[in-house]
Amino acid sequence: MLNDVLIFKKIKDGDIETFEQVFRQYYLPLYMYSFGIIGRKDAAEEIVQELFYVLWRDR
């Protein structure tokens, strides 16, 4: 839990390397989850990309 707080603090502070690490770690699981619900590859990719975009934009 403390590690998660540190990760999000780094992202909030603009640490692009930490953001990229989170992106690489969670992109595929999030994509698989959204694809399982939606069943469309393009829509699932767009949802996950939008999620990470908003995370970085609103950090």
Secondary structure, DSSP 8 states (H G I E B T S, - for coil): -HHHHHHHHHHHTT-HHHHHHHHHHHHHHHHHHHHHHH--HHHHHHHHHHHHHHHHHT-
